[in-house]
Amino acid sequence: MINGAQPDPVKRQYEAYPYPVRDPAREMDELMIGSPSHPLEIDHFIFGGNRDWTQPTRILVAGGGTGDALVMMAQIFADWGANVELHYLDMSEASRAIAEARMAARGLGATYHTADLLSAPDLGPFDYIDCCGVLHHLPDPVAGASALKSALAPGGGIGAMVYAPYGRAGVYEMQDVLRTLVGNDQPAQQVELSRRLLSSLPPTSGIARNPFLADHISAGDAGLYDLLLHSRDQAYDVDGVYDLLDASGLELVSFSMPGRYNPRPLIADEELRKRAEALSPRAAGALAERLAGNQKAHVFYAVPKGTGEGRVAEVKGSAVPNMVGPRGAELASAIWENGGFTITVDGLTVERNLPKEVAGIITGIDGKRDLNAIGSMLGWDAKTFLLGFNNLYQPLNNFNFLRFSARRGL
Ligand SMILES: C[S@@+](CC[C@H](N)C(=O)[O-])C[C@H]1O[C@@H](n2cnc3c(N)ncnc32)[C@H](O)[C@@H]1O
């Protein structure tokens, strides 16, 4: 604080309530994985599924918080034996201490910076930047995204998450209510008074009617503060994401769950479905978001404008598929036993029917064999195999279960 200036309220918040809440003492219980920035996703969306990971790769976690993306990347890249140098940046010292302790618990290292995200270009260039849940808290998100763009090395890209408005229905009016009632109190008192208000809300209030926020509200004081007492929180709808990127000199490569941006399965009527199918990807995504009404966030990959061509991995014989997380065996048995699978994302259940034979394809996916090798292993001719694989790929790509990465060089 200089010359009586007020401390940044966002910094004050994350010093008092690092978020998300993580306990370094329980770090070894499990490796938390997520999106963006799972290394398989980075390879798939930014490097065509074919990056040589023996080449030096510099990665920045911008607004790294309590360390989720840092720990996930550091552990997986270490397991791979990849040549990756990780940097963590956050303005909150309390958050950094937790991230550092989690990394230390795993015996992993990184370079830590307590600084503003706008200083990212001074630390670069980076081949990849993670920025999850941060841009929407900046005083000038375009300046923030532009700074990240300037910090990229040629060929580099960004994975980001920003909050979305419709799945967070009720949040923004309750933030206004609490700002009016407790905005001038100290953080601990704000939490206490907010809990009193929340304990007897009118049943008609937006927050009481949104079942998808329960996990955030029940995530202790830090979760409550992050959701309802944040001093700077601006949600982006699909158009907002496109506009933010455009104004920052970036272009969208893909959302990490492309299936959530497709209105087709949300419309039963054939005539209306055809109209939706005629829309541009941006307009279709905006329609799907409004129609489903359940998106709390957008997770996406972006690169400097004009460099998006060829970034996303394609289905081809030499592509190496990987199941993300432990879902492969589960999916294979669901397809084999039920002729398809069902997934529920933020309250919306999607069913996909698939021919039973494709379950066999999943069992051939080991992160090493390419599609040609899996086809030969199953004894299918190349054309039949690619047809079958495409059937499988579409739903798995839509919900981020399968990503291409050859883990070249490792
Ligand atoms: C909601 S947390 C997200 C943390 C982490 N990325 C994650 O996904 O778990 C937002 C983080 O951004 C940091 N942050 C906000 N504004 C920042 C800025 N201008 N410069 C650096 N860090 C910032 C906060 O300190 C906080 O740790």
The ligand as an SDF file (V2000), in Angstrom:
LIG
                    3D

 27 29  0  0  0  0  0  0  0  0999 V2000
   -9.9300  -18.7330   -8.7990 C   0  0  0  0  0  0  0  0  0  0  0  0
   -8.2330  -18.7620   -8.5530 S   0  0  0  0  0  0  0  0  0  0  0  0
   -7.7540  -19.9750   -9.7760 C   0  0  0  0  0  0  0  0  0  0  0  0
   -6.4770  -20.6500   -9.4290 C   0  0  0  0  0  0  0  0  0  0  0  0
   -5.9990  -21.7280  -10.3940 C   0  0  0  0  0  0  0  0  0  0  0  0
   -5.7040  -21.2200  -11.7090 N   0  0  0  0  0  0  0  0  0  0  0  0
   -6.9930  -22.8600  -10.4890 C   0  0  0  0  0  0  0  0  0  0  0  0
   -7.6360  -23.0200  -11.5300 O   0  0  0  0  0  0  0  0  0  0  0  0
   -7.1300  -23.6110   -9.5080 O   0  0  0  0  0  0  0  0  0  0  0  0
   -7.6460  -17.2520   -9.2920 C   0  0  0  0  0  0  0  0  0  0  0  0
   -6.1830  -16.9710   -9.0140 C   0  0  0  0  0  0  0  0  0  0  0  0
   -5.7520  -15.8850   -9.8530 O   0  0  0  0  0  0  0  0  0  0  0  0
   -4.8980  -15.0590   -9.1150 C   0  0  0  0  0  0  0  0  0  0  0  0
   -4.9310  -13.7150   -9.7270 N   0  0  0  0  0  0  0  0  0  0  0  0
   -6.0080  -12.9270   -9.8860 C   0  0  0  0  0  0  0  0  0  0  0  0
   -5.6460  -11.7870  -10.4990 N   0  0  0  0  0  0  0  0  0  0  0  0
   -4.3160  -11.8670  -10.7280 C   0  0  0  0  0  0  0  0  0  0  0  0
   -3.3680  -11.0140  -11.3230 C   0  0  0  0  0  0  0  0  0  0  0  0
   -3.7060   -9.8270  -11.8120 N   0  0  0  0  0  0  0  0  0  0  0  0
   -2.0780  -11.4220  -11.3930 N   0  0  0  0  0  0  0  0  0  0  0  0
   -1.7040  -12.6230  -10.8800 C   0  0  0  0  0  0  0  0  0  0  0  0
   -2.5780  -13.4850  -10.3040 N   0  0  0  0  0  0  0  0  0  0  0  0
   -3.8570  -13.1150  -10.2330 C   0  0  0  0  0  0  0  0  0  0  0  0
   -5.4570  -15.0930   -7.7080 C   0  0  0  0  0  0  0  0  0  0  0  0
   -4.5120  -14.7050   -6.7510 O   0  0  0  0  0  0  0  0  0  0  0  0
   -5.9100  -16.5470   -7.5990 C   0  0  0  0  0  0  0  0  0  0  0  0
   -4.9090  -17.3540   -7.0360 O   0  0  0  0  0  0  0  0  0  0  0  0
  1  2  1  0
  2  3  1  0
  2 10  1  0
  3  4  1  0
  4  5  1  0
  5  6  1  0
  5  7  1  0
  7  8  2  0
  7  9  1  0
 10 11  1  0
 11 12  1  0
 11 26  1  0
 12 13  1  0
 13 14  1  0
 13 24  1  0
 14 15  1  0
 14 23  1  0
 15 16  2  0
 16 17  1  0
 17 18  1  0
 17 23  2  0
 18 19  1  0
 18 20  2  0
 20 21  1  0
 21 22  2  0
 22 23  1  0
 24 25  1  0
 24 26  1  0
 26 27  1  0
M  CHG  2   2   1   9  -1
M  END
$$$$
